[in-house]
């Protein structure tokens, strides 16, 4: 089994910044892709950003230029630096990891961390 533990959410004013972290632990051979998703009240979960083991990144259009995803391979940890936050960024942010356990790739989710952008 694999556990994902997120941290770093909270309340911030518009224009502010937050940094989310997600650490994976457990039976891990490698993690080809890690990412962040978010879900606002009444809306579907949506992709925010992903990063491969090789460092290739992708972003939702709504966060390009404001958010930066990065990872520490040695710590099985992924980060999301969020700058110039807007009220519409308010959501529960979930970490996702596609974990390779020798022969099988399994998708795991964290429990989520609340990000609230409000004055």
C-alpha positions in Angstrom: 0.0 0.0 0.0 1.0 3.6 -0.6 0.0 6.6 1.4 0.0 10.2 0.2 0.1 13.0 2.8 -0.6 16.6 1.8 0.2 19.7 3.7 0.4 23.5 3.2 -3.2 24.5 2.6 -4.9 27.4 4.4 -6.5 30.8 4.1 -4.8 33.4 2.0 -5.7 36.8 0.6 -6.1 37.4 -3.1 -2.7 38.0 -4.6 -1.0 35.9 -2.0 1.0 32.7 -2.2 0.9 29.2 -0.7 3.1 26.1 -1.2 1.6 22.7 -1.0 3.6 19.5 -0.4 2.7 15.9 -0.8 4.9 13.0 0.4 4.4 9.4 -0.8 5.4 6.5 1.4 4.9 2.7 1.4 5.6 0.0 -1.2 7.1 2.2 -4.0 9.4 1.1 -6.8 9.1 4.3 -8.7 6.5 7.0 -9.4 6.3 7.9 -13.1 3.9 10.7 -12.7 2.7 12.9 -9.8 0.2 15.6 -9.9 -2.2 18.0 -8.2 -6.0 18.2 -8.8 -8.6 20.4 -7.2 -12.3 20.3 -6.5 -14.4 23.4 -5.8 -17.8 23.1 -4.1 -20.4 22.0 -6.6 -17.8 21.3 -9.3 -16.0 18.3 -10.7 -12.4 17.5 -9.8 -10.0 19.0 -12.3 -6.4 18.7 -13.2 -4.1 21.5 -11.9 -0.6 20.3 -12.8 1.4 17.1 -13.4 5.1 16.3 -13.4 6.9 13.2 -14.7 9.9 11.5 -13.2 11.9 13.1 -15.9 10.7 16.6 -14.9 8.2 17.2 -17.8 5.4 19.4 -16.6 1.9 20.3 -17.7 -0.6 22.8 -16.3 -4.2 23.7 -16.6 -4.6 26.9 -18.6 -6.2 28.6 -15.6 -3.0 28.3 -13.5 -0.3 28.7 -16.2 2.2 31.4 -15.2 1.0 31.5 -11.6 1.5 27.9 -10.3 4.7 25.8 -10.4 4.9 22.1 -9.8 8.1 20.4 -8.8 9.2 17.2 -7.2 12.0 15.6 -5.2 12.6 12.2 -6.5 14.7 11.1 -3.6 11.9 12.0 -1.1 8.9 10.8 -3.3 7.6 14.3 -2.7 5.8 16.7 -5.0 5.2 20.4 -4.4 2.9 23.1 -5.8 4.0 26.7 -5.5 0.9 28.9 -6.0 1.4 32.6 -6.6 -1.0 35.4 -7.4 -3.9 33.4 -5.9 -7.4 34.3 -6.9 -10.7 33.6 -5.2 -11.5 31.1 -8.0 -8.5 29.0 -6.9 -10.5 28.2 -3.7 -10.9 24.4 -3.6 -9.7 21.2 -1.9 -6.4 20.3 -3.5 -5.6 16.6 -4.0 -2.3 15.0 -4.6 -2.2 12.1 -7.1 0.6 9.6 -7.7 0.8 6.8 -10.3 3.0 4.3 -8.5 4.9 1.5 -10.1 5.2 -1.5 -7.8 7.6 -3.7 -9.9 4.9 -4.8 -12.4 1.7 -2.8 -11.7 0.9 0.9 -11.9 -1.7 2.0 -9.4 -3.2 5.5 -9.0 -3.3 6.8 -5.4 -4.9 9.9 -4.0 -4.3 11.9 -0.9 -7.0 13.0 1.4 -6.9 16.6 0.2 -6.0 20.0 1.7 -8.2 23.0 1.7 -7.1 26.2 0.0 -9.2 29.3 0.6 -8.5 32.6 -1.2 -10.5 35.4 0.4 -10.2 38.9 1.7 
